[in-house]
Every structure is written in structure tokens, then in C-alpha cells.
């Protein structure tokens, strides 16, 4: 099921809009794929606000990691190779 969800692109459009809930706007798309060793039709739903929040959290973490790697790169730019391997 996770594979089906991961590869299903749900565009934000009037055709895929289902309804607005207390937790956000729900979009859905019907797709067909293998599930339990049979070709089945399934509906994949997304909550746009939760998806955006998750993407923002991931981007924030990746930005922090990038800044730390840049600082480490700057700090170690003049180190000999042996010291880099020890670090």
C-alpha cells in the first residue's frame, strides 16, 4: 500500500477536491495497482495542509544539516586527509 501511495500523484484541482475538514483540505485520486498480489482499484487521499507541513519540516531539517555541513567543510578545509578521517 505504501508503494501505491508514494507513486500516486494527486494534483490540487477541483476534480480531485473531496471536501474541507477541520484538519484541512482533502484531495483524492482513484488508481489501479497491485495490492495483495491482485490488480485492484484503490483511492488515495491526501490532506494538503499536513503534506505542506511535513514538507516544510523536512526542508527545515535539511537546511540545518546543510548549514552544519558547510560549517564543517569550512572548518576542515586546511586539515590533512588523515585528520578528516579521524573526525
C-alpha positions as CSV (number, residue, x, y, z in Angstrom):
1,X,0.0,0.0,0.0
2,X,2.8,2.4,0.9
3,X,4.3,1.9,-2.6
4,X,0.9,2.8,-4.2
5,X,0.6,6.0,-2.0
6,X,4.2,7.0,-2.8
7,X,3.9,6.8,-6.5
8,X,0.4,8.3,-6.8
9,X,0.5,12.0,-7.7
10,X,-2.7,13.8,-6.6
11,X,-2.9,17.2,-8.3
12,X,-4.6,20.0,-6.4
13,X,-7.5,20.7,-8.6
14,X,-11.3,21.0,-8.5
15,X,-11.5,17.4,-10.0
16,X,-9.6,15.9,-7.1
17,X,-11.0,18.0,-4.3
18,X,-13.2,15.9,-1.9
19,X,-14.0,18.2,1.0
20,X,-12.8,20.6,3.7
21,X,-12.4,19.1,7.1
22,X,-11.4,20.6,10.5
23,X,-7.9,19.4,9.8
24,X,-7.6,20.7,6.2
25,X,-8.5,20.3,2.6
26,X,-8.8,16.7,1.4
27,X,-8.0,15.6,-2.2
28,X,-8.2,12.1,-3.7
29,X,-7.5,10.1,-6.8
30,X,-8.5,6.6,-7.8
31,X,-5.7,4.4,-9.2
32,X,-5.2,0.8,-10.1
33,X,-2.2,-1.2,-8.9
34,X,-1.1,-4.5,-7.4
35,X,-2.4,-5.0,-3.8
36,X,-2.2,-8.3,-2.1
37,X,-1.0,-9.9,-5.3
38,X,-4.0,-8.8,-7.4
39,X,-4.7,-5.8,-9.5
40,X,-7.1,-3.6,-7.5
41,X,-8.6,-0.2,-7.7
42,X,-7.9,2.0,-4.7
43,X,-8.5,5.6,-3.7
44,X,-5.6,7.6,-2.4
45,X,-6.4,10.6,-0.2
46,X,-4.1,13.5,0.9
47,X,-4.6,16.3,3.4
48,X,-2.9,19.2,1.7
49,X,-2.2,21.1,4.9
50,X,-0.5,18.1,6.5
51,X,1.5,17.4,3.4
52,X,2.7,21.0,3.3
53,X,3.6,21.0,7.0
54,X,5.6,17.8,6.5
55,X,7.5,19.2,3.5
56,X,8.2,22.4,5.5
57,X,9.5,20.3,8.4
58,X,11.7,18.2,6.1
59,X,13.1,21.3,4.3
60,X,13.9,23.0,7.7
61,X,15.8,19.9,8.8
62,X,17.7,19.6,5.5
63,X,18.6,23.3,5.6
64,X,20.0,22.9,9.2
65,X,22.0,19.8,8.0
66,X,23.3,21.8,5.0
67,X,24.4,24.7,7.2
68,X,26.2,22.3,9.6
69,X,28.0,20.6,6.7
70,X,29.0,23.9,5.2
71,X,30.5,24.9,8.6
72,X,32.3,21.6,8.9
73,X,33.6,22.0,5.4
74,X,34.9,25.4,6.1
75,X,36.5,24.3,9.4
76,X,38.3,21.4,7.9
77,X,39.3,22.9,4.6
78,X,43.0,23.1,5.6
79,X,43.1,19.8,7.5
80,X,45.2,16.9,6.2
81,X,43.3,13.9,4.9
82,X,44.2,11.8,7.9
83,X,42.6,14.3,10.3
84,X,39.5,14.4,8.2
85,X,39.1,10.6,8.5
86,X,39.6,10.8,12.3
87,X,36.9,13.4,12.6
